[in-house]
Amino acid sequence: MTARVKPATLPAAFLGAVVRVAETRGVSPSVILAGAGVAADVLDTPEAPVPLEAIFGGWAAAMRVVRDDGLPVHVARTFAIEHYSVLGFAVMTAASGREALARVVRFVALITNFGGRWEMEETEQALHVRWLRLGARSLGHRVANESVLAEFMQVSRQILVAELDALAVSFKHAAPPDTRAHCEHFGVAPRWQADADELVLPKAILSAVPSYANPALSRHFEALAQQLLQEASSDERVASRVRQAILAALPDGEPASPAIAKRVGMSERSLRRALANEGESFSGLVEAVRRERAARLLADGRASLAEVAFSLGFSELSAFSRAFKRWYGRAPSEVRRSAQESAAR
């Protein structure tokens, strides 16, 4: 029997970033979404998986109508480490730059499955960071790769070295007509039609201490990231299907096991038995999905605390606040304030 090949995906948040920046240039979101071939409501759930080819299609549409070769850089600058959910928190709480970047390599599959991977190599003087993504070099693919390297620089400055400049940067494809935004962002003129999509950074960033280093939170988020990575490694797990069903049901209130069982095509009794066999429980999955989604929504910053609470199925803001403090040891208002201060810096 031939194994089923999973399509490469990225969270809808990455397409949403392109849509929002293009909209500031007067471009209707419908133009970008048409290029991506997806419905507008896909952006309502930032962590929903979107086919990589759809992301590329959205990028290509944006480049054609915005007519700014610096668009990949401008989109990258809208990202903060908090936007990467559990991966972002695992990175920002690490003890050192070395540990933080190792987690980027280790947990990138939490962001994209089969959509690319990082490779890092140390030399005596520098750190070489390569982005590896297969496929034809379409317009969307090329500019998405430019944005990925620009995002890496953006978050490295946020958590490691604020005044960081690359020693070198290269891309495998030909140069666009205007590279001024690239030169300004990376601090060096990129080399084009090179052998790799690569950043070369000062080796000193490996010993830098992330601005949010926290041993207790670091252990928590590393364990959570590892758990999610294991769950993502096989879509045959009932728990993975239940998680998706819970996520879809949250806006309607606290999910009930009979309704979720129906969504995944099982009886409630069979569902609970299958989850138990995988070492999971229904209530534990509801809690986990809420916890992870709360972190992403607070980092995104567009929804009020009340809106976040209701989107997670809580009937009252106070109930959400108590749950969040139990999960993360801090009030949601404190986390929101920290994210806003970080974005301002």
Helices and strands as residue ranges (DSSP letters): E 9-11, H 12-24, H 29-36, G 40-44, E 49-51, H 52-66, H 71-76, G 81-84, H 85-92, H 97-107, G 108-110, E 117-122, E 126-132, H 139-159, E 168-170, H 180-186, E 197-202, G 203-207, H 215-232, H 238-249, G 250-252, H 257-263, H 268-277, H 282-300, H 305-311, H 317-328, H 332-344
